[in-house]
Amino acid sequence: RTMRGSAASNWWWKSRQQSCRTNASPLGASRERSATSSGETTEVQALIQHPMDSGFVKDSKGEVIPPHFIQQLTFEYDGKPVFSADWGGGVSKDPYVKFAFKGGKKGDDLKVSWVDNKGATDTTTAKIQ
């Protein structure tokens, strides 16, 4: 696990067979992930807790909340991207991602990383169950 930038993430892994949790960051961003393989296809589910502030909303004092959102989300298997998303301020708070890709075996690693508009990045790996 590597962390760079101003906001390290809290990662929460969840699968059908095991659970592991690490501590929270100043941002409170986390991911709940599940990756299961049926032999030919691997299904991935990710809940990413992030404020995803657009920069157009005001707080209770009437001041604009500055933009803060994930710009690039990438999932890699065997060193190759299997899912990539380019996001902006229009994505809602705590986005949920679900996709499947061909390949992946139980016990293999799935790498997940993101970059936000403030330059913070985070990367982790999960075992496919």
ChimeraX attribute file (.defattr): number of C-alpha atoms within 10 A of each C-alpha:
attribute: neighborCount
match mode: 1-to-1
recipient: residues
	/A:1	10
	/A:2	11
	/A:3	14
	/A:4	13
	/A:5	12
	/A:6	13
	/A:7	18
	/A:8	20
	/A:9	27
	/A:10	21
	/A:11	25
	/A:12	20
	/A:13	21
	/A:14	19
	/A:15	17
	/A:16	9
	/A:17	8
	/A:18	10
	/A:19	11
	/A:20	9
	/A:21	12
	/A:22	11
	/A:23	10
	/A:24	14
	/A:25	14
	/A:26	10
	/A:27	14
	/A:28	15
	/A:29	18
	/A:30	23
	/A:31	22
	/A:32	17
	/A:33	21
	/A:34	23
	/A:35	24
	/A:36	21
	/A:37	20
	/A:38	13
	/A:39	11
	/A:40	10
	/A:41	14
	/A:42	19
	/A:43	18
	/A:44	19
	/A:45	18
	/A:46	21
	/A:47	17
	/A:48	22
	/A:49	19
	/A:50	20
	/A:51	18
	/A:52	23
	/A:53	19
	/A:54	18
	/A:55	14
	/A:56	11
	/A:57	13
	/A:58	11
	/A:59	8
	/A:60	8
	/A:61	6
	/A:62	8
	/A:63	10
	/A:64	13
	/A:65	14
	/A:66	12
	/A:67	16
	/A:68	18
	/A:69	23
	/A:70	25
	/A:71	18
	/A:72	16
	/A:73	17
	/A:74	17
	/A:75	20
	/A:76	16
	/A:77	17
	/A:78	12
	/A:79	10
	/A:80	11
	/A:81	13
	/A:82	17
	/A:83	17
	/A:84	14
	/A:85	13
	/A:86	11
	/A:87	15
	/A:88	18
	/A:89	17
	/A:90	11
	/A:91	15
	/A:92	14
	/A:93	15
	/A:94	16
	/A:95	15
	/A:96	14
	/A:97	13
	/A:98	13
	/A:99	12
	/A:100	15
	/A:101	14
	/A:102	13
	/A:103	15
	/A:104	22
	/A:105	17
	/A:106	14
	/A:107	12
	/A:108	15
	/A:109	19
	/A:110	21
	/A:111	20
	/A:112	22
	/A:113	17
	/A:114	19
	/A:115	19
	/A:116	20
	/A:117	16
	/A:118	14
	/A:119	14
	/A:120	16
	/A:121	21
	/A:122	20
	/A:123	18
	/A:124	17
	/A:125	18
	/A:126	18
	/A:127	17
	/A:128	19
	/A:129	21
